[in-house]
């Protein structure tokens, strides 16, 4: 009987030890408390049992600008004078647009209208019917435009075709349009927009007027 009781106690002790050690090291309450103390910086306090997302900063809406133009340089100065009587100087800014580039296929300027007319007759005799006599009072007066292209390669391809039919003096010329200026009025009220529209209609009816997003304001230099 005594041996049987002793064996039973030994078996109970073994079973209790197995239950305590079940799940591996670190599973006892004391071990879990120690782990929390050692990793306190990783503990997060949550509400309602779930992480709460950080609030997002709401970006301010971009300012609106009234855009008027683009203008050639001379017209831009006049338009700015007209705006000066309506808008504070700090509310007006300018935006410059580089001039576009294209390529002409053209015959060089002739000495006068009579010689230019003779060249036109020669072109017609060769079967060339697409041409324009330039009569503007600049360095290209009395030149003959045979075609205008957005890409140089296309211009040279057309020149080669003209040379095949006998056109000898034509050449490819790069032409750059002058830069233009657009005036921007920052955050105009409705009344101001109506008055600028009246200026446009009276002085520059062919110009464009519309609303755009204002470009960012440069931070002042320190």
Secondary structure, 3 states (H helix, E strand, C coil): CHHHHHHHHHHHHHHHHHHHHCCCCCCCHHHHHHHHHHCHHHCCCCECCECCCCCCCCCCCCCEEEEEEEECHHHHHHHHHHHHCCCCHHHEEEEEECCCEEEEEEECCCCCHHHHHHHHHHHHHCCCCCCEECCCCCCCCCCEEEEEECCHHHHHHHHHHHHHCCCCCEEEEEEECCCEEEEEEECCCHHHHHHHHHHHHHHCCCCEEEEEECCCCCCCCC
